[in-house]
């Protein structure tokens, strides 16, 4: 039986930074004011569908502070957060690593599809996220 250890507030924020940041990366790849609302709504459905430790981390506590100035700055925060999140889950809740991967990728995909389908820039952002999460296309 796999035991789950409680996550600290800082660890929960790391999971949230990776997940919400992945959505921001995809949304920022093809910016547009109307698109932001549709994309946020679409991503929230994937995030609310999480379970276990992942659900607790993503639906409680404060929202992460994410950069908004440039795609490179966003990526420089988000991709390391995704790596750290996987490490945290591997150590403390290994049964939830797959849940986290699925939720992040589903949220990123729903974000891209929410407004006029997946653009090449959005597909590239999702591929970078998928690479960090260790998922093949």
Secondary structure, 3 states (H helix, E strand, C coil): CCCCCCCCHHHHHHHHHHHHHHHHHHHHHCCCHHHHHHHHHHHHHHHHCCCHHHHHHHHCCCCCCCCCCCHHHHHHHHHHHHHHHHHHHHHHCHHHHHHHHHHHHHHHHHHHHCCCCCCHHHHHHHHHHHHHHCCCC
